[in-house]
Amino acid sequence: MKEAGIGRECFINLFINPITGKVDDVRFSFYRLSYYMYIPVSKFREIELKIKERLQFEVTDYGKQFNYIYYWNDYKFK
């Protein structure tokens, strides 16, 4: 099943806390009729927890003015 995801797009949206630089929320977006709809929600939760645990951003003074910092990435699995 892992091979079926190769080359397919998934959008990962991060909401970053401007004070701590830690990721507060992770959202996954993909096309409704895509390979990703067959992946169990528990896998997405596992990925979310790893992202929150491992990513730390350094926030500039300008970034600290906002309620949150939005970051997104178009990810293709290889």
Backbone as JSON, one array per atom type, in Angstrom:
{
  "sequence": "MKEAGIGRECFINLFINPITGKVDDVRFSFYRLSYYMYIPVSKFREIELKIKERLQFEVTDYGKQFNYIYYWNDYKFK",
  "N": [[0.82, -1.19, 0.0], [2.04, 1.17, 0.6], [3.54, 1.85, -1.65], [1.61, 2.75, -3.38], [1.18, 5.38, -2.73], [3.28, 6.83, -3.71], [4.51, 9.67, -5.34], [2.16, 11.09, -5.12], [0.17, 13.92, -4.15], [0.0, 15.68, -1.07], [-1.17, 18.08, 1.13], [0.25, 19.83, 3.75], [-0.56, 21.66, 6.49], [0.59, 23.97, 8.81], [0.12, 25.45, 11.97], [1.66, 27.78, 13.75], [2.8, 28.67, 16.94], [3.41, 31.96, 17.79], [4.85, 32.86, 19.97], [6.2, 30.75, 21.29], [7.22, 29.28, 19.18], [6.6, 26.7, 18.65], [4.74, 24.07, 17.03], [1.33, 24.35, 16.94], [-0.96, 23.32, 15.74], [-1.78, 20.89, 13.27], [-2.74, 20.3, 9.98], [-4.02, 18.23, 7.47], [-4.45, 18.14, 4.0], [-6.02, 16.87, 1.16], [-6.99, 15.56, -2.05], [-10.33, 14.48, -2.33], [-10.96, 11.96, -3.51], [-8.58, 10.43, -3.37], [-5.54, 8.54, -2.88], [-4.93, 8.88, -0.2], [-7.25, 8.84, 1.29], [-7.65, 6.29, 2.12], [-5.91, 5.76, 4.13], [-5.57, 5.06, 7.55], [-6.95, 7.14, 10.15], [-5.48, 7.15, 12.45], [-2.83, 6.96, 11.6], [-2.36, 9.48, 10.47], [-2.6, 10.96, 12.78], [-0.4, 10.02, 14.19], [1.68, 11.02, 12.57], [1.17, 13.74, 12.9], [1.74, 14.08, 15.67], [4.48, 13.5, 15.67], [5.45, 15.6, 14.09], [4.78, 17.81, 15.72], [6.38, 17.25, 17.91], [9.03, 17.26, 16.92], [9.51, 19.58, 15.38], [10.61, 22.9, 15.62], [10.39, 26.33, 15.49], [12.17, 29.35, 14.86], [11.14, 32.4, 15.8], [10.76, 35.6, 14.44], [10.88, 39.11, 15.47], [8.95, 40.44, 14.03], [7.21, 38.33, 13.37], [6.2, 37.72, 15.87], [4.18, 39.5, 16.27], [1.79, 38.51, 15.41], [-1.22, 36.48, 15.81], [-0.98, 33.81, 15.21], [1.27, 31.84, 13.2], [1.1, 30.9, 9.92], [1.91, 28.12, 8.0], [2.45, 26.27, 5.1], [2.88, 23.32, 3.13], [3.35, 21.68, 0.09], [3.42, 18.41, -0.3], [5.04, 15.67, -1.76], [5.09, 12.26, -1.77], [7.87, 10.07, -1.83]],
  "CA": [[0.0, 0.0, 0.0], [2.94, 2.32, 0.66], [3.95, 2.18, -3.01], [0.5, 3.44, -4.05], [1.25, 6.8, -2.4], [4.45, 7.47, -4.31], [4.22, 10.68, -6.34], [0.86, 11.73, -4.9], [0.27, 15.15, -3.37], [-0.7, 15.89, 0.2], [-0.83, 19.4, 1.65], [0.39, 19.84, 5.2], [-0.7, 23.02, 6.99], [1.04, 24.1, 10.19], [-0.2, 26.67, 12.69], [2.8, 27.91, 14.65], [2.64, 29.62, 18.04], [4.44, 32.98, 17.58], [5.62, 33.11, 21.19], [7.07, 29.62, 21.59], [7.8, 28.71, 17.96], [6.17, 25.3, 18.54], [3.58, 23.83, 16.18], [0.12, 24.17, 17.74], [-1.96, 22.52, 15.03], [-1.37, 20.34, 11.97], [-3.89, 19.88, 9.17], [-3.69, 17.55, 6.23], [-5.44, 18.35, 2.95], [-5.78, 16.1, -0.06], [-8.19, 15.4, -2.86], [-11.29, 13.56, -1.72], [-10.87, 10.62, -4.09], [-7.16, 10.13, -3.55], [-4.95, 7.42, -2.14], [-4.85, 9.18, 1.23], [-8.51, 8.57, 2.0], [-7.61, 4.91, 2.61], [-4.98, 5.67, 5.25], [-6.3, 5.24, 8.81], [-6.78, 8.41, 10.84], [-4.43, 6.97, 13.46], [-1.53, 7.24, 10.96], [-2.24, 10.93, 10.39], [-2.37, 11.42, 14.16], [1.0, 9.68, 14.49], [2.5, 11.99, 11.85], [0.95, 15.02, 13.57], [2.48, 14.09, 16.93], [5.91, 13.58, 15.36], [5.73, 16.97, 13.64], [4.73, 18.69, 16.9], [7.5, 16.92, 18.79], [10.35, 17.46, 16.31], [9.7, 20.88, 14.74], [10.67, 24.11, 16.45], [10.72, 27.45, 14.63], [12.68, 30.56, 15.5], [10.21, 33.45, 15.37], [11.33, 36.96, 14.45], [10.06, 40.11, 16.15], [7.79, 40.68, 13.16], [6.31, 37.18, 13.52], [5.6, 37.74, 17.21], [3.05, 40.42, 16.25], [0.6, 37.81, 14.94], [-1.85, 35.49, 16.69], [-0.36, 32.55, 14.83], [1.99, 31.87, 11.92], [0.59, 29.84, 9.06], [2.92, 27.57, 7.08], [1.94, 25.09, 4.4], [3.81, 22.69, 2.21], [2.82, 20.68, -0.83], [4.35, 17.29, -0.12], [4.89, 14.49, -2.62], [5.8, 11.13, -1.19], [8.85, 9.46, -2.74]],
  "C": [[0.87, 1.26, 0.0], [3.34, 2.77, -0.74], [2.86, 2.95, -3.75], [0.53, 4.94, -3.8], [2.38, 7.54, -3.06], [4.01, 8.42, -5.42], [2.9, 11.4, -6.15], [1.01, 12.9, -3.93], [-0.57, 15.1, -2.1], [-0.24, 17.25, 0.71], [-0.8, 19.33, 3.17], [0.4, 21.3, 5.64], [-0.31, 23.05, 8.46], [0.61, 25.45, 10.74], [0.8, 26.78, 13.83], [2.51, 28.99, 15.7], [3.75, 30.66, 17.92], [5.29, 33.26, 18.81], [6.64, 32.0, 21.43], [7.78, 29.07, 20.36], [7.42, 27.25, 17.75], [4.94, 25.22, 17.63], [2.38, 23.54, 17.07], [-0.88, 23.24, 17.07], [-1.39, 22.09, 13.68], [-2.63, 19.91, 11.24], [-3.38, 19.28, 7.87], [-4.81, 17.8, 5.23], [-5.03, 17.52, 1.74], [-7.09, 15.96, -0.8], [-9.05, 14.27, -2.3], [-11.14, 12.13, -2.24], [-9.42, 10.24, -4.35], [-6.76, 8.92, -2.72], [-5.05, 7.64, -0.64], [-6.14, 8.9, 1.99], [-8.56, 7.14, 2.55], [-6.65, 4.72, 3.78], [-5.76, 5.9, 6.54], [-5.97, 6.58, 9.48], [-5.66, 8.32, 11.87], [-3.03, 7.25, 12.88], [-1.3, 8.75, 10.85], [-1.97, 11.52, 11.77], [-0.92, 11.16, 14.57], [1.95, 10.68, 13.82], [2.39, 13.36, 12.52], [1.76, 15.12, 14.86], [3.99, 14.18, 16.71], [6.3, 14.98, 14.91], [5.77, 17.91, 14.84], [5.93, 18.47, 17.82], [8.84, 17.38, 18.22], [10.58, 18.84, 15.7], [9.66, 22.01, 15.75], [11.13, 25.24, 15.52], [11.28, 28.59, 15.47], [11.87, 31.73, 14.94], [10.88, 34.81, 15.49], [10.4, 37.9, 15.23], [8.8, 40.42, 15.33], [6.76, 39.56, 13.32], [5.59, 37.16, 14.85], [4.4, 38.69, 17.3], [1.73, 39.71, 15.95], [0.04, 36.85, 15.99], [-1.29, 34.1, 16.45], [0.37, 32.75, 13.51], [1.54, 30.65, 11.13], [1.69, 29.41, 8.09], [2.3, 26.36, 6.4], [2.99, 24.59, 3.42], [3.07, 21.67, 1.37], [3.81, 19.53, -0.83], [4.02, 16.15, -1.07], [5.73, 13.38, -2.03], [6.69, 10.47, -2.24], [9.06, 8.01, -2.36]]
}
